[in-house]
Amino acid sequence: MGFAEYTGAREFLGIIGQPVITYIVIISLFQGIFSILYILKKDSRYYDYLRKCLYISTTLYFTGFFILAWFHIQIFNTVLIEYPAQLRQMIPVENSRIVAPLWIESEKLYFWALAHLRLL
């Protein structure tokens, strides 16, 4: 595997991930609307809609999280660090892989959103 596989995985993440995030935003807006309507009108229909939206958004969050986890596995499998000859004398390995945890960079917001959902 090489850099071409990594860029292919990154493009796939963009193609699949963008609609998932868009649907999360739309469902979240519906959750806000149903919450306000339930508070104002005290109609149990809105509470039922709110619960359904919560199930849908949770499913979308987990789907997006699994896609991010897959992407990090692809980074581990495809990106290889090659050390210069001078450093190879000090470091016992010739090459190493990048292990990027899911809670760094821009993915941290996704991770903490899922952690917050778990606490609810």
ABEGO torsion letter per residue (X at the ends): XBAAAAAAAAAAAAAAAAAAAAAAAAAAAAAAAAAAAAAAAGBAAAAAAAAAAAAAAAAAAAAAAAAAAAAAAAAAAABBBBBBAAAAAABABABBBBBBBAABEAAAAAAAAAAAAAAX
